[in-house]
Amino acid sequence: MIPEGYVEYRRREFCKDVKCPRQTTLQTQTEGSSEYENTRQECSTACLYTTWQFHHWLIEKGYLILKPTASSER
């Protein structure tokens, strides 16, 4: 659940903002096509950016990473 007054990160927002070449390629392909799925697979297995870069981008953009309280964990 997203707290009131906050927005959730949108899928590939980071990729679009940093102008990732694979994201640029995805935007020219038809969603669901074999080319699109191959490019998507490359993204998920061999991202051009690091977790550190993504995390710091989130901070720069004002995103918060939220975790439920201990009572709602498994």
TAZI-V180622 format. One record per residue. PHI is phi in whole degrees, -180 to 180 (none if undefined). NEAR is the number of other ideal C-beta (glycine too) atoms within 12 Angstrom. Layout:
phi	near
PHI	NEAR
PHI	NEAR
This chain:
phi	near
none	8
-92	11
-61	10
-59	6
88	6
-120	13
-120	13
-88	13
-58	22
-92	12
-50	12
66	24
-61	18
-60	28
-58	28
-69	18
-66	19
-87	23
57	15
-60	24
-61	18
-70	28
-65	26
-59	17
-64	21
-57	27
-67	18
-95	14
-100	18
-82	13
-58	14
94	12
-71	14
-64	12
-63	17
-61	20
-66	16
-64	18
-65	30
-60	25
-64	15
-59	19
-61	24
-76	15
-107	11
-147	12
-58	23
-80	21
-119	22
-98	12
-60	11
-60	11
-62	18
-63	24
-60	17
-70	15
-64	22
-57	20
-61	14
-60	13
-88	17
86	11
-76	21
-117	16
-104	13
-106	14
-132	8
-64	11
-65	7
-58	7
-68	6
-100	9
-81	7
-71	5
